[in-house]
Amino acid sequence: MALVSSFLARLFGSEEGQGLAEYALILALIAIVAILALIFLGTQISSILSTVGESV
């Protein structure tokens, strides 16, 4: 993560907006983790939600 931040800092040349870039990287990482979790656990979550829906 620090490597990517230092690369972006050198790429843009100034530190203005550095915090925004770091927040964007964190948000992208969270989105990737969420998508991967849905891919691997999607069928299990779907069956659990179906069971809950049928019992209501």
C-alpha positions in Angstrom: 0.0 0.0 0.0 2.9 2.3 0.8 4.5 1.5 -2.5 1.4 2.5 -4.4 1.0 5.7 -2.4 4.7 6.7 -3.0 4.3 5.9 -6.7 1.2 8.2 -7.0 3.0 10.9 -5.0 5.9 10.9 -7.5 3.6 10.7 -10.4 1.6 13.8 -9.6 4.7 15.6 -8.2 2.9 17.5 -5.3 1.3 16.4 -2.1 -1.9 18.3 -2.7 -4.8 15.9 -2.8 -2.7 13.1 -1.3 -5.3 12.3 1.3 -8.0 12.0 -1.3 -5.9 9.5 -3.3 -5.3 7.4 -0.2 -9.0 7.3 0.6 -9.7 6.3 -3.0 -7.2 3.5 -2.8 -8.8 2.3 0.5 -12.2 2.5 -1.0 -11.1 0.5 -4.0 -9.6 -2.2 -1.8 -12.8 -2.5 0.3 -14.8 -2.8 -2.9 -12.6 -5.6 -4.3 -12.8 -7.5 -1.0 -16.6 -7.1 -0.9 -16.9 -8.3 -4.5 -14.7 -11.3 -3.8 -16.7 -12.2 -0.7 -19.9 -12.0 -2.7 -18.5 -14.3 -5.4 -17.3 -16.9 -3.0 -20.1 -16.7 -0.5 -23.0 -15.7 -2.7 -24.8 -19.0 -2.9 -24.6 -19.6 0.8 -25.9 -16.1 1.6 -28.7 -16.6 -1.0 -29.8 -19.9 0.6 -29.8 -18.3 4.1 -31.8 -15.4 2.9 -34.3 -17.7 1.2 -34.7 -19.7 4.4 -35.4 -16.6 6.3 -37.8 -15.3 3.7 -39.7 -18.6 3.7 -40.0 -18.6 7.5 -41.5 -15.1 7.5 
